[in-house]
Amino acid sequence: MDSEQSWWQAMTAWLWHLPPAAKTEPVPPPEHHEETVAAKGEELIRIRVSGMPEESCTEAVRTALLGCDGVVSVTVEWKKRIATVHGSGLDPKRLVAAVEAVGYYARPLKLA
């Protein structure tokens, strides 16, 4: 009991000495993010990716897409099997080819 109490006291003392958390701007929800992207003049392309047996595969897809010309950012949702690519001058055929080059099947999705 004594060691637990001293551990608790040490943790409490340590927590009190932490600096306050930095203030960050909230990230807009996805539906508003598309409007922000459009306002900046960037393109948004979604790609259906299949053949990813586990979540760790998303990093290979993300890295392949980031290597394409004009790509600014990439988000890969493993559960939905969708990669969202932001950038300018994006070529859907090149994006699909980049995903297929790392061993996955891909096809561009049309935005509604």
Stockholm file with secondary structure:
# STOCKHOLM 1.0

chainA/1-112         MDSEQSWWQAMTAWLWHLPPAAKTEPVPPPEHHEETVAAKGEELIRIRVSGMPEESCTEAVRTALLGCDGVVSVTVEWKKRIATVHGSGLDPKRLVAAVEAVGYYARPLKLA
#=GR chainA/1-112 SS CHHHHHHHHHHHHHHHTSCCCCCCCCCCCHHHHHHHHHHHTCEEEEEEEECCCSTTHHHHHHHHHHTSTTEEEEEEETTTTEEEEEESSCCHHHHHHHHHHTTCEEEEECCC
#=GC SS_cons         CHHHHHHHHHHHHHHHTSCCCCCCCCCCCHHHHHHHHHHHTCEEEEEEEECCCSTTHHHHHHHHHHTSTTEEEEEEETTTTEEEEEESSCCHHHHHHHHHHTTCEEEEECCC
//
